[in-house]
Amino acid sequence: MAKTKGRTKKKQKKLVSVGIANIKTTFNNTIITICDILGNTVCWSSSGTSGFKGSRKNTPFAAQTAARNAGLKALEYGMEKIEIVIKGRGNGRESSIRALKSAGLTIVSIEDKTGVAHNGCRPPKKRRL
């Protein structure tokens, strides 16, 4: 039995006006994920996908480029206002916020959820010779 190809509807982009930008900055990379209020990912970008490799991925310029790419993708979905959540201690913290602002998004709030060390787990016992 031969299959007939039916017409497929073109997938429409969902229009989201308010979103959350999660910025994860490590010492090796910067990842920007833009979600709607429910937490569903709308678009994302990172320093690696922006074309940087190796030690250049952890520079502020790479984070700025990645944030600009993510911001422009979010504007295509109709996003206007954005809340920012930053996590990590990398180099691209401030520059990624500035890039989101310059991309045309209105920043409502900035929240820092960087983990704080609390001396960790118990060390192994001393060696006896």
C-alpha positions in Angstrom: 0.0 0.0 0.0 1.5 3.3 -1.1 1.6 6.1 1.4 0.3 9.5 0.3 2.0 12.6 1.5 -0.6 14.9 3.0 -0.1 18.6 3.4 1.7 19.5 6.6 1.0 22.7 8.3 3.9 25.1 8.9 4.7 25.3 12.5 3.9 28.7 13.9 6.2 30.5 16.3 4.6 31.1 19.7 4.5 34.7 20.7 5.9 35.2 24.2 6.0 38.8 25.6 7.7 38.1 29.0 10.5 35.6 29.6 13.3 34.6 31.9 17.0 34.6 30.7 19.1 32.0 32.6 22.8 32.9 32.2 25.2 30.1 33.3 28.8 31.4 33.3 31.6 28.8 34.0 35.3 29.2 33.6 35.1 27.5 30.2 31.9 28.6 28.6 28.8 30.9 28.9 25.4 29.5 28.2 22.3 31.7 27.8 18.9 30.1 27.8 15.7 32.2 27.4 12.5 30.6 28.6 8.9 31.7 29.0 7.3 32.2 32.4 6.5 28.5 32.8 10.1 27.5 32.1 9.7 26.2 28.6 12.8 27.0 26.5 12.2 29.5 23.7 15.8 29.8 22.5 19.4 29.4 23.6 22.9 30.3 22.7 26.4 29.7 24.0 29.9 30.9 23.4 30.7 27.7 21.6 27.8 27.9 19.2 28.8 31.5 18.5 32.0 30.2 16.9 34.6 30.5 19.7 36.8 27.6 20.6 39.2 26.7 23.4 40.3 29.4 25.8 38.5 32.2 23.8 35.1 30.8 24.9 35.5 32.1 28.5 36.1 35.7 27.4 33.6 38.5 28.1 33.4 39.2 24.3 32.3 35.6 23.6 29.6 35.9 26.3 28.5 39.2 24.8 28.2 37.6 21.3 26.3 34.6 22.7 23.9 36.9 24.6 23.3 39.1 21.6 22.5 36.0 19.5 20.0 34.7 22.1 18.4 38.1 22.5 17.9 38.5 18.7 16.3 35.0 18.6 14.0 36.0 21.5 12.9 39.1 19.7 11.7 37.0 16.8 9.3 35.3 19.2 7.9 38.7 20.2 9.7 38.9 23.6 9.9 42.4 25.1 10.5 42.1 28.8 12.9 39.8 30.4 14.0 38.7 33.9 17.6 37.6 34.3 18.9 34.8 36.5 22.7 34.5 36.7 24.5 31.4 37.9 28.3 30.9 38.1 31.5 32.8 38.5 32.7 33.1 34.9 34.1 36.1 33.0 30.9 36.9 31.0 28.5 38.0 33.7 28.2 41.7 33.2 28.9 41.7 29.5 26.1 39.2 28.8 23.6 41.5 30.6 24.7 44.5 28.6 24.3 42.5 25.4 20.8 41.5 26.2 19.9 45.1 26.9 21.5 46.3 23.7 19.7 43.6 21.7 16.4 45.5 22.5 15.1 43.6 25.5 13.7 45.4 28.6 15.3 44.1 31.8 12.8 43.8 34.6 15.0 42.2 37.3 18.4 40.7 37.8 18.8 37.8 40.3 22.1 36.0 41.3 21.7 32.3 42.2 25.4 31.5 42.3 26.1 28.6 44.7 28.1 29.3 47.8 30.7 26.9 49.2 30.1 25.7 52.8 33.4 23.7 53.4 32.1 20.7 51.5 32.2 17.1 52.7 34.5 15.6 55.3 38.1 15.0 54.1 39.6 11.5 54.2 41.5 10.5 57.3 45.3 11.0 57.6 47.6 8.3 56.2 49.4 6.2 58.8 52.8 4.9 57.9 
